[in-house]
Amino acid sequence: MPQFVIERDMPGIGGASAADLKGASQTSCSVLRDLGPEIQWVHSYVTDDKIYCIYRAPSSDLIRQHAETAGFPANSVSEVRNVIDPTTAE
C-alpha cells in the first residue's frame, strides 16, 4: 500500500500538553475507525509549529478526507517513493 507524508501547519503545537496530544490522537483514531482498514496511521513527528505524519492509504484523497473529517490541516500530502537510511550507502 502506498505510504504518504502529511505536513500539518499547526503553530505552537510543540508546546501542546500530553493531554492535548492524546486528545488529537484519539480524534484521529476515531476517524480512522470510521473510514475503515484501508487507511493506517503509522506515526507522527511533532515539531515546534508542524506535525509530520506518516500514513498508509490507497490514495491521497483518502488522506485528505481523514484530515477534513478530523479537523486537522493537511497542507501538503506527498507519496513516499523510496526510503533511504545509512544502510543504503553500503
Secondary structure, DSSP 8 states (H G I E B T S, - for coil): --EEEEEEE-TTGGG--HHHHHHHHHHHHHHHHHH-TT-EEEEEEE-SSEEEEEEE-S-HHHHHHHHHHHT---SEEEE------GGGG-
